């Protein structure tokens, strides 16, 4: 039964999971387009981080080989599907978007590489955000969140991020940087926690 007034329009990105898919699509399309650009114009270079701030975002789009790009895009597709199926809220996509440039911030505490690139750090940030938001859902989703975060912690720990900066990955034609995975995971958890805390604070103020 209605009161005769037209229903408020429903925006696509307001639907659970839609904003998450949109952000994943942006990352995928930008990574594909970056194959046409010189890597040194987009990759992360600590010496240029202040003068060329776009690198905080564009570094994630650069890949060292086609195999490297395909592996990360496959991971991105899986993460997008999980977020869609979990129906994560728009706030989760905002947390992931905020963690995207902050993933590079960790490199300022772990110097040693003049150049860095790749989507894997941002993917780890997305996994951390997804796990954190699943913990706030119904029981089945909370169990999924626990599994996601435990698996993430185990993977990052086994990679020994405080060990050597680079580990050869012959199948990808590159060397993997475990520190980026650690930095992305921390950025994702922090951003998810901050937005969840802000939401809880706003809800508390509205109920007063």
C-alpha positions, 0 to 999 in steps of 0.5 A: 500500500502506498500513499500516492507519492512517487517512490524515491529513485534507486541509484545503482551504486546504492545497491549492496555490492554495486559500488564494490563492483564499480571500483573493481571495474575501474581498477581493471580498466585502468590496469588494462589501459596502463599497458599502453603507457610507459611504466616510469610515468606511472609507477611508484617512485618515493623520490617523486611521491610529493611532486607527482602525487598521481603515482599514489594511485597509478602505481597499482595499474602498472604491471611488469609482464602480461602474466603479472597483469593477468594474475592480478586481474584474475584475483581482482575478478574473484575479489569483485565476485566475493564482494558482490555475493556478500552484498557489502555496503557502499561504505566498504567500497569507500574504505577500499578506495581510501586504502588504494593510495595508502597502500603505497604509504607503507613504502615510506617506512620500508625504503629500498626500492626506487621503483614499485608497481603492481595491483597486488597491494591494493588487492590485499587491501580489498581482501582486508576490507571485505573480511572486516565488513563480513564480520559485521554481517549475519552469522554465516557472513561473520564466519566467512569474514573470520576465514578471509582474515585468517587466510589473509594473515596466514598468507602475509605472514608466510611471505615474511614481509619483514624479510627480503624486499623482493622474492623472484616469481619466474612464472610471472616474469617479475619479483614479488614485493611481500611488503606491499601485501602487508602494507595493503592489508594494514591499510585496508583494515585501518580504513575499514575500521575508521569508516565503521567507527564513523558510521557507528558514531553517526548512528549514535548521534542520530539516535540521541 
